[in-house]
Each structure stands twice: as structure tokens, then as C-alpha cells.
């Protein structure tokens, strides 16, 4: 079985801007378009479509992201998306670690929103 062409698959890792190698199976990389200083992506070498595709891989990525945030003493959003309607653009499970600072100007999709009253 051949590995799908995917920017986050292991065969493409030499082309990524790798920040650190937390394990043999995970990498933390800089995204092409960071939304804050220090924004990184956490990826796994096993290709899965999204966090719902393989909860074990999703858990490994979350633990890796949590250790990264704790070690660096960051305040951050740890975010993943499942599906295009949820803004997923790369069909390989990945987490965004988005460092936050007071008044950084970044508004997430749910910032200031409330569910409409029926």
C-alpha cells in the first residue's frame, strides 16, 4: 500500500520546517501561515484523515501538544478540526498550538458569539 500524497506524511517531513522531534512518530512544525508568534502544528507519521478517524493518534497528538505547552510555559489554544465545514484544509490529523497573549488581536470563530435564541 502506498502512502497518500500529503504535506504532513512522513515522506514529506524533510521538506517541513521542523521545530522539534518529540518522538520517533511525531513532529512539531512551523505552519506556512502562522496566526501568532510561535504558532506550530503537531503531526504524526501515521496518515489518518482527522481526529475522529483514529482517536488513539488524536490522543498521542494532544499529549504531545500538552507537553510542548507545559515545557514552554505557554498560554495557548490547542485546536484541531474535523471536516471541511470545521475549516479542515489538510486531510491529515494535526493539531494547532496557538500561543496567546493579552490583546494579541486574534479572534477565533467563537469569540464573542452566542448561540441564537430560539
N, C-alpha and C positions, 0 to 999 in steps of 0.2 A: 504494500500500500504506500503510495507516495504522499508526502506531506503537502497540504494545500499551499498555494502561493499566498502568503500572508506577511504583512510587515512585522508582526510580533512573533512569528515562528522562529524556532532555534536556528534554522538555516540562514535567517536574516540578521541574527544577533551581531555579527561582525560589522554590520552597517549602521547599528544603532549607537546613540551617544549614551553609553553605559556609565551610570553614576557609581553603582556598587553591585557586587555579586553576593547576595546574602546566602545562597546555597547553590548546589550543583544544578538545581532545576529552576531557579528564579533569578530575575534580574530587575534592577531598578534603573530606569532610563529617563532621559530628558525628552519631553514631547516636542514636536515641531513648533507648536504654538502655545507656549505656557501662558496661563492666565494670571499667575502671580509669580514673584521671585521664588524659586525653589520648587515649583510645581514639577512633580515626577510621576511616572507610571510604573506600576508593579506588574510584571508579566511572568508567566510560567512557560516552560519549554513544551508542555503538552498542549496541543491545539484543542481548545474547547470553544464553542461559539460564544457563550456568555456565562454569567454566574449561575444561572438556572440549569445549564447544560450538565455541569458536574459540581455539585455542592462541595465535594472534598477539595477540589482545586480552588474553588472560591474561598474556602476556609484557610487554605495554605496562603493564598494571596493576602487575605485580611490579616492573618497573624504576622506576615512579613511586613505589611504596611504599618501595623500597630507597633512592632518593634522599631521600625525606622523612625516613626514619630516620637516614640518614647526616648530612643537613644539621642535624637537630635533636639529633644525638648521643644517640640513644635506644638503650636495650636494649629489644627488643620481640619479640613474636611477630607474624609476618605469616601470616595464616590465610585460607584460602578453603575452601568446602565445595562438593561436587558431589553434589546429590541430597538428598532428604528424610531418608534413613537416615543421612546425614552431617551432619544438622542444618541444611541449607539451607532457609531460610524465604522468601527473596525470590528469585524466578526471574529474576535479572539478575546477571550476573557482577560480583562485588565482592570486595575484599579487606579484611580487618580488620587494622589496625595497632594492636596492644595493647601499650602501653608497660608494661614490667615493672620492678619494684623489689624488692630483697631483702625477704622476708617480707611481700609485698603481699597474701597470703591468697588469691590467685586460683589455683584448681586447674583445670587443663584436663582434658578427658576421659581423657587418657592418663597423667596424673600419678600416679605410684605404682603403675601397673598393669603386669602382665606377662602375656604370653600363657600360658594354662593349659597345664600339662604334659600330654602325651598318655600 
